[in-house]
Amino acid sequence: MRAEFRTERRGYSMSLERDLLGDLVLSRIWWGLGNHRGGMKSQVFLNEDDALLEFARIERRRVRHGYQKVARRFVAPAPLPRHTSYQAAQAA
């Protein structure tokens, strides 16, 4: 689960994923759009409900602080072109 937020000057991204031990890790990254300031924080949750509540709490707080949620778009990768010598060998 991922979410990204932006204002005119700042960005904020967070993700909720399972680690190798099965615990949930909430990772947050924030940055300035016109400078190199920023930071990161990770929290580990043993309970999925607690992790989801914290994720929702942070989402609400970002919106209250003037951030706009960024819509994520998935772009499928273009198919790889076939090599011309392979096509010539197949035709022969």
C-alpha positions, -999 to 999 in steps of 0.1 A, spaced: 0 0 0 14 34 -10 4 70 -9 21 102 -21 12 138 -13 25 172 -25 22 208 -18 38 236 -39 70 233 -19 70 198 -3 65 162 -10 56 133 13 55 96 5 46 66 26 44 28 20 32 -1 41 49 -34 34 57 -67 51 93 -74 59 110 -108 57 99 -117 93 62 -110 84 60 -77 104 44 -46 88 68 -17 82 54 18 76 81 38 58 77 76 54 98 99 33 95 137 30 114 162 10 115 198 -2 108 203 -39 131 233 -42 159 222 -18 177 192 -6 161 190 28 141 159 38 141 129 59 127 94 65 112 73 92 102 37 96 78 21 121 73 -16 127 39 -30 136 31 -65 147 -7 -60 143 -21 -52 108 -51 -32 123 -27 -9 141 -6 -3 110 -37 5 89 -50 29 115 -17 47 116 -16 49 77 -51 64 77 -42 88 105 -12 101 86 -32 104 54 -58 126 72 -30 147 87 -13 154 54 -46 166 39 -53 188 69 -18 203 64 -26 213 28 -11 184 9 -28 171 -22 -28 133 -28 -10 124 -60 -28 100 -83 -5 71 -92 -5 60 -128 7 26 -140 24 26 -173 29 -8 -189 63 -13 -203 66 -14 -241 72 -49 -256 108 -56 -265 116 -56 -302 127 -88 -317 163 -89 -330 164 -88 -368 189 -117 -371 166 -138 -350 137 -130 -374 158 -138 -404 169 -172 -389 132 -180 -382 122 -172 -418 149 -194 -433 
